[in-house]
Amino acid sequence: MDRRVGRILISRDEIAARVTELGEAIGRDYAGRAPVLVGVLKGAVVFTADLLRAIPMPAAMDFMAVSSYGSGTRSSGVVRLTADLSLSIEGRDVIIVEDVIDSGRTISYLRRNLATRHPRSLALCGLLDKVSRREVEVDVDYVGFVIPDEFVVGYGLDYDGRHRELPDLAVLEPAVPA
Ligand code: PRP
């Protein structure tokens, strides 16, 4: 089914204000330390770049890619690593940065995977949390927005590779019949 970009759920100004608050909270919690932000490709790229600049201390940035089998607007729940970090995180304070936490399976896998590498600490920052969709329990240390179970695009989030460039977060809706 074709889909179209509908109403704005969270505007660029609301996003910017919340990212500033998240950066300040991380700055307080990690005072005197230099955390490593681990962004999860591809959806979290935009958020990770903004969060890095909102944190008032030196912070490193790296990325991982994971793939959940399946397509469309739902993940299948089977997760595999498709691109790994370029940095060692042993002894480092790591903050995983996700765009959306849905079933929780991706982040559960990543937390387990990264914990085996002996970081000093491991935290999670998610821009959007669809708590009503949770299948696996996860601790989210920093949450941008709790949102309802709607498919959201923009600010790095895509539908079938499209709409990542939109500056606001918008709801994807069914196409209007011609
Ligand atoms: C999204 C999102 C998370 C995952 C969350 O990634 O970025 O990684 O799904 O879902 P879960 O909690 O049910 O595991 P997506 O597969 O859309 O890939 P992308 O980031 O490359 O767009």
Boltz pocket constraint, residues with backbone or C-beta under 6 A from the ligand:
constraints:
  - pocket:
      binder: B
      contacts: [[A, 40], [A, 41], [A, 42], [A, 43], [A, 44], [A, 66], [A, 67], [A, 68], [A, 75], [A, 98], [A, 99], [A, 100], [A, 101], [A, 102], [A, 103], [A, 104], [A, 105], [A, 106], [A, 107], [A, 156], [A, 157], [A, 158]]
      max_distance: 6.0
